[in-house]
């Protein structure tokens, strides 16, 4: 689980975009850890949100993820 969280954070920090879909996170994790299941990625992303490292960003129709403190997010 820690490996997955590390990959997600690296992706979030190096991504050109400040907000991204779950599918973007999933692709990034599968590049590094191809055998990880979607459920594990979702669980790791949820843990990062609970830890305050990632935040949800709602566009109204879909929920996106963002790195806390990076870009224009709800806490700005």
Secondary structure by P-SEA (a helix, b strand, c coil): caaaaaaaaaaaaacccccccaaaaaaaaaaccccccaaaaaaaaaaaaaaccbbbbbcccbbbbbcccccccccc
